Amino acid sequence: MNRIDRTFAALREKKQAALIPFLTVGDPDAETSVEIILQMEQAGADIIELGVPYSDPLADGPVIQRSSERALKHKINILDCIRVARKCRDAGSELPFILFTYYNPVLQLGLENFFELLKENDISGMIIPDLPIEESDEVYELSLRYNIHLVPLVAPTSKDRVAKIAAQAAGFIYCVSSLGVTGTRSSFFGGIEEFIASVKKASDIPVAIGFGISSREQVARFETICDGVVVGSAIVRKIEEAGPLLASPSTKAEGLAQISEFVRQLKG
């Protein structure tokens, strides 16, 4: 069974929702990303999204854009991100990993090679925000063959396409909470509860929500109506704030502890 499916099944038995942190791999560097992931796992994260830094991130707001810029200065690429997953496994991590990448790096690797690498390095799923369902047949077929879930994004503007997207969804359906790019928010799309209900009606697989969720209060609101909650920009900002501490061996543990405590607070 795919690690993502196993995780959601276990959480459903406990009547709990998954906390799904996102980080940009390579921010501030690849080795520290491994340490951050291990800390987040200990703090209660259930699934981790590994963000591949990209020079033209259409779905990302300014916080994640800045993190990509920092990672790209170290020449972090998709292969480095996949290797980080392996290093986490070698260090004892058991969480499902989802690679969040735009389509161009995937094409550069070659589709078959990409899936082989995900399989070899025990990555359970992928999110490709610029790959619409209408153009995803080849990736979808390979995802089935390799049992690596292609997790779809569904936005409030996708209502006419929800049934089609849900029909081939695997792992979970990622509901976008707001219109626009990622970033912390104090309010969300007005009909968000009805939108989530319509997605859940279209499929039996888990439904998670993300984009803009940044506090324990917001996580608590959505974990009562969703199977998972994704927190991205708020965690990336916390990593950014801890950057000076992470940069020095004498203060690195303190920086990691700050990130870990933030995730622990989100988990509740």
N, C-alpha and C positions, 0 to 999 in steps of 0.2 A: 504493500500500500504506500502511496505517495505520502511523504512526511506531512504535507499540508492537510490532507484528508484525515490522517491520524490525529493531528493536533486539534482540528475542529471537532472531530468525533469525541475526543476526550473532554474537551471543554463543554460540549453540549450535555454530556452526562452530568457535569458539575453545574450546569446552568450558568456558565460564565461566557463572557465574550473575549476574543483574542485581542491582546494589545500588540500592535504591529508597528514598531518604530522603523523609520527610514533614516538612513545616513548616506552621505556622499562618500564613497570609498576613496581614500587618498587624501581626505581632509582631516587632519593636517598632513598625514602621510600614511602609507599603506600599513606599516607596522602598528601605528597607533590606532588605525581603524580596527585591526584585529583585537586590540585590547579593549576598545570601546564596545565592540560587539559582545565580547565575553562578559564585560561588566553589565551590559544591558540584559543579557540572559540571566545573570544572577539576580538582577533587580526585578525580574518578573516578565520580561518580554516573552511573547509566545511565538512570533514569527518575525523575521528581519527582512526588510527590503534593502538590497544593496544597490545604491544608486551609482550608475556609471557616469562619470563627469563628461559633459558634452558641451561643445562650443556654441551651439544654437538650440538651447533647451526650451522648446516652444511652450511646454506645459508648466514650466517652473517660474516661480516668482523670484524677487530679488535676493532673498536669503539663500535659496538653493543655487541660484546663478552665481553668487559670490563664492559659495563652497566649491562649485565646479571650477571656477577660475583658479582658486587656490590649488586644487588637485591637479589641474592641467599644467600648472607651473612646474609640478614635479613629474610631468609627462605620464601621468596615470592613464592607462587605457583599459579597454574591456578585458584584456587578458590578465592584467594586474588585479582587476576586480574579481575575476573568477579564481585567481590564485589565493586571494584573501579568504574566500569561502573554504578552500582546502586547508589553509593554515588554521582557521577556526576549528575545523573538524579535527585536525591533528592535535589541537589543544583541548579537545574534549567536548566541543559544542554539539548539542543535539537538536538545535532549533531548525525548522525549515528555513531555507534561504530563497528569496525571490529576487532575481536580477531585474532591476528597473533600467531599461536601456532604450534609446532611440534606435530606429531600424538601420540607419546607415552603418554603425559599427558591426551589426549582425551580418549585413551583406558583405562587408569587407572581410569578415572571417570565412564566409561561405556557410550556407545554412546547415549542411550536414556536419561540417566541422564544429559549428557553434553548438549544436545539440550534443555531439560527442563530448565536447568539453564540459557542458553542463552536467551531463551524466557522470563523467569521470570524477568531477569535483563535487558531486552530491548537492547540486542546486536543484530545488524542487519545482520552481516555477519561474515565469518571466512576465513582465509587464512591458509592453511596447506601445507607448501612448500615441505615436504617429503612424501606427499600422491599423487602418480601418478594417472592420470585419469583411468588407467587400473585396479587400485585397489580401486577405490573410490565409487563403486556402492552403498554400504550400507549407506555411509555418504551422498551421493548425494540424495538418496531416502528420507532420514530423513530431509535433507535441504528443499526439496520440501514440505514435510508434515508440517514442522514448519515455512515455509516462512522465513528461515534464509539463506542468500545467501552464497553458496560455491564459492568463488572468485578464479579462476584459474590463475596460473602463466604461461606465455608463453615466452620462450627465443628465441633469434635469431637462436638457433640450433634446434628449435622445428618445423621448417617449414613443415615437412611432417605430423605433428600431429595437426597443427593449426585448421583445419576444424573440427576435432573430438573434440578438447578442446572447441572450440567456440560453438559447437552445444549444450553443456550442461552448458555453462557459465551462471552465474546469477550475477546481480549487476553491475559488470564490468569485463573486462578482464585486468589483470595486465601484461603489457609487461615489460620484463626485458631489460634494456637499454644496458647492457654490458655482456660480458662473465665473469664468476667468481662470487665472493661473493659481498655483499654490501660494500659500502665505497664511499667517495667523489672522483670525477674524474674531470679531465680537458677536457677529450675527451671521445667519446662514440663509440660504434660499427659502423663501416664505412657505413653500409647499413641501418642505423636505420630508416630513413624516409620510405624506401621501405618496411622494415619489418612491421612498423606500418600500412602502407597502406594495406598490405596483410592481417593483422589481422582485420582491419576495413571492408575489403571486405568480410570476412568470417562471419561476424555477425553484427546485428544492435544494439547490446547493447553497452554501453559506453566502451571506451578503455582508460586506464590510463597507465602511464609509471613511473617506479621507478628504483632504484639501481644507486647511484652515483650522483644524482641531488642535488646541494648544494648551488646554488646562484639564485638571482632574474633573472639574464641573462639566466641561463639554464632553469628556470621555464618558462620564456617568450618564449624561443625557442620552447618548447614542447607544451605549452598551445594553440598554433595556430594549432596544428595537432592532439592533443589528447583531450579527455574529462576530464582528470584529471592528476595531477602530484603528485607523492608521494615523500616526502622528509623525509629520515630516519636518516642516519648517521650524517648528518650536524646538525640536531636538537639534536640528542643524544649527540653529541660532545658539543654543546652549553650548554646542561644540565650539562655535566661533568665539563665544565669550570666554570659554576656558582655554582658548588658544595659547595665550601667554604662559599659563601654567603647564599645559601639555608640552610646550617647547623646551622646558628645562627638566633634566633628570631629577633635580631636587624637589620639584613641585608637581611632577607629572601625576603622582598618585592622588594628589589633592584635586587636580583637574578631572581625572577619571571618576573620582568619588562624587564630584558635583554633577556630572552627567548621570551617573548611576542613581543618585538620589532623586533627580528630576524624573527619571523613568519610574522609580519606585512610587513617587507621588502620583504619577499618571495612572499607575496600576491600581492604587487605592488600597 
